[in-house]
Amino acid sequence: MAILMTDQQKDELNDRGFIILENVLAADEVDTISQAIDEVVARVREARDLPDNVALGIRNGLVYHDEILNLLDRPDILSMVVDVMGWNIHNRDSIVIVTMPQGPDDDPDQMPLGWHFDYEEEFAGSTVDGTMPIIDFKVGWYISDHSEPGHSTTLVVPGSYKWTPRQRATWEQWIDPDDIVSIDVPAGSAMLWRPTLLHGVTPNLTQNIRKTVQVSYTPRWIRPSGHIEQDPDLIARSSPVRRQLLGAMGNLMNPLGKDVANNPNSQYWFTDDWDNVPLKAWAEQRAAPGPPDWGTGHGVSHTKGPGFKFTQRTVPRK
């Protein structure tokens, strides 16, 4: 299976900042994941003593159920993530979001969260001419039907990830409501997007429970935010690619390289063993013919791996 990002999708991602893939999940897959979310929500509510009408945003939510965890490395979507970010990536966080129908006394115009750009504070020193780069990339999975208006709908402003700091600071003064796009999609759809877009979520004005899963991918040298380290038992029973995505070495060996005493070298930055980064071989097996065009979204696609040698080591002479 070749990497699936088309030229049109690449252009759309790097212009608008997101692409929509409808009906990625079959109906039976949607039902299975929806039931898994129900099980997780019931456990969390009981453990935290929460009433049934309270919305939940469960961080590191992938690990609560294997059916949800399978979204992390689903091959068709992971291929596209690699095409955008390169293969030197892992999971930064995941959120299982369950939004209950709004009560009769709640304000129908009040958003649960205000308009915002993700990571504006964290990435402020990493801008390129003021624009926040694609250090983090999200896949939003829509497990309930979001084609119905007012179903706790995601709203985005296309292209806003390219705004300057001044634009991000003053947008309330000049934003045109016609520029706002509502993500109205059927259950089983996915949105691949730059979370540095200006975005927000409407209230849930329907009688249905809104269910989504947001999965973030980031270069391996960035620490995760929803966890520090994943459960060792989960790591041990995972495939090498999944281990990498969960933040471990793919072969569970040598996190500081093969010569710790003389040359400690974090394998999250550079690697002296490609088995530590099995997503590289996974991606190469699926790449289209010709040189791979990884890093479409200006992510990380190359590292100085095993066997690297400098090509020029002489002092230039006049």
N, C-alpha and C positions, 0 to 999 in steps of 0.2 A: 504493500500500500504506500503510495507516494505521499509526500507532504502535501497537504490539501489547500493551502492558502493560494487563491488565484490572484492574478495581477489586479483585477478589479477590487478584490477584497483588501489587498495591500494598499491600494490607492485610497480606498474608503477609510481604512484604519488610520492612515497617516494624514488624512484630511479632516474627517469628522471626529475621529478618535474612538470609534466603535464600529463593530459589525454585528448583525443579527442573523442567527441561524435558527430558523423555525423547525419545530418537530424533529429535533435531533434524537430525542428519546422516543421509543415506541410506547404505545399506550400501556402495555404491560410493565415496561420499565418505570414509567411514571407512577403507576399504582404501587409498585414495589418500593420505590423510594419514598413515596408519600406515606405509606404504612410505616416505613422505618423512621421517618420524622415523627410520626405520631407516637411511636414507642419511645423515642428519645425524649420528646416533650413531656410525656407522662412521667418518665423517670426523673427528669430535671425538676418538674413541678413538685413532685413528692419530696425529693431531696432538699429543695430550697423552700418548701412550704409556701408555694405560690398559688394564688387562685387561678381558676381556669380562664378568666377574662384578661389576664395580663399578657401582653406581647413578650416574645422572647427573642433575644439575639445571642445564640450560644456560640461563643468563641472556641476556636480549635474544634469546630463542630464535626469535621470529617471523621474523627476517631471514635465518635460515639456509636457508630454502627457501620458494619462492613459494606452494606448496600450504599451508604452515603460515601464512604471512603473510596469506593470504586470510581467515583467521579474524578478523583485526583489524577488517575493515569488512564482514563478512557482513551484508547489509541487515536480515534479520529480527531478529538479535540486537542489532546496532548501534542499531536503532530503540528497543529496550527500554532499552539503556544510556543513550541520549539522554533518554528519558522519565524516567529516574532522576536523571541527572547534569546535564542540560542539554546544549547544543551547544558550549559553550566548553571543550572537553576535548581531551586528547591521551593517548597511551600512556605510562604511567610505566615499565612493565617488562613482560616476558613471560618465562615459564620453561617450557621443554620438560623434563618430568620422566619419566625412565625408571627404573623400579625392578625389579631382577632378583629372581628367586625366592630366598628365604632359604636359606642353607646349613644342613646338618644339625646343625652345632655352634652355630648362632646361637640366642639366647634368643627363643622365640616370643612373649614378653610385652614385649619391649623395642622401643619405638617408634623409628623412624629419627630423628625429631625429637620433642622433648618437647611437651607441651601449651603453647600460646602464643596471644597476641593479636598480630596484626601491628601494627607502628607504635606500640606502646605508648609507647616512648621518644620517637619523633619527633613524635607528636601530643599529647604530655602537656600542652603549653601551649595546646592548641586545643580543650579540652573545653568542653562546654556543661553546666554544673552537674555536672561530673565525667564526663559521658558523651562518648565519643569520636565525633566527627561523621563523616559519610560523605565524607571528603576523598578517599578512594580506593575504587574499586569494581572487583570482579573478576568475570570470566567464566571458570569452570573447564570445560574441554572434556575429556570422557572418551572417549579414543580406543580404549582396550581395554575389554573387558567387566568392569564392576565390580559386577555383580549376584551374583557368587560370593563367599561369606563369606571374609574374610581376604585379599582381593586388594588389599593395600596401600590399605585403605579410608579415605576421609576421614571423620573424626568431628567433629561440631560440637555445641555446646550452644546451642539456640535461645534467642534473646533476650539472650544474654550481652553483646552489644555495648552494651547499655544499663546494664550494671553500673557502680556507683560505683567510685572508686579503691580504697576499702576492700574491696569485694566482689572486685575483681580481685586484690587482694593476699592475700586469705584463702580463696579458693574451695576450695583443697585440704582445708580443715578441714570444709566443710559440703556439698560437691557431692554430689548424689544420682545414682548411676550410671544410674538410670532416665531422667534428663534428657538423657542423651547420645544423639544421633541418628546413625546410620550411613548414609552416602550410598551406597546400593546401587543402582546404575543400570546399564542396558545400554550397550554401546558406542554412541557417537553422541549421548549426552546432554550437557546443559550445566547447570551450576549458576551462577546469578547471585547474588552474595553480598557481604555486608559483611565484609571480612577482619579487622575488629576483633572478630569473634566468637571465643570460645575454641574452638580447634580443634587437631587433631593427625591423624596418619596411622598406621594400623596396619602391622605388618610384612607383607611379601608371603609368605604361607604357601602360595600355590598354586605350580604349575609353569609359570605363564604370566608373561610380561613385562608389567608395568603401565605404561601410557602415558597421560599427561595433558598438557594445555597450559593454563597459567594466564595470562590476559591482564588487565592492570590498566589502568584508565582514571582519570584525575585531571584537575582543572582545569589549564588551560594555564599558569597562573602558578606551578605547582609544577614544579620541575625533575625530570626522570626519574632513576631510580636504577640501572637496568641498562645505561645508556649515557649519554654526554654529548650527542653529536649523531649522527644516523644517517648512513650513507654517502651522499655527495652524488649518486652515480650512481643509487642507489635512489630518492632524493627526486626526481631529475629525471625518472625514468621512471614515476613514480606519478601517479595521478589527484589533482586538487586536494583532495578529501576525505581521501584516504590521506596526502597530504603533511601536512595538518593533524594527523592522528592520529599521524604519525611525528615531529611536533614542529617542522615547518617552517611558513612562511607558505603558505597555500593557493595563492596566485598567485606565490610566490617573490619578492615585492617588499616593500620598505619595512618591515623588522622594527622600526625605531624611528619609524615614522610618516612622514608626507609632509613634515614641516617639521623635519628633524633639527637644523638650526643653531639655531633659535629655540625649538623645543618638542619635544625628543626625548621620545618616548612609546612605551614598549614595547607592541607589538601583542598581546603575551601577556596584558597587563593590560586595556588598553582598545584600541579599534580605530577608525581613521578610514577604514577600507575593508573592507566586508563580504566582499570577495573574499579577504581574509586568513583568514576563518573560513567556508569554504564549507559546513561542516557545518550552519550555520544555515539556509541555503536548502534544503539536502538534507532537513533535518528538517521544515521548513515544508511542503514538497511532500508529505510523508508523514503529516502530523499529521491527527488526526481533526477533524471539523467543530467549530467553536467555538473559544474561547480555548484554546491548548495548556496542558496541565497538566504542563509539564516541571519537573524538580526534585522529583519525588516523594520521593526520598530526601534532600531538603534539599541538593541540589547547586546548581551555578551555572547559571542559565538566562538571565540578562539582563546586558548590559553597556551602557555609554554609548557607543553607536556613532556612525557618521556622521550628521550632522544633529541631534545631541542639543542641546537648549537647556533651560536652567533655566526653570521656569515662574514662579518667584517671585523677583524680584531687588530688591524695594523694602524699605526699612527699616520695620519695623512702627511705627506711631505710636499713642500712647495717645489 
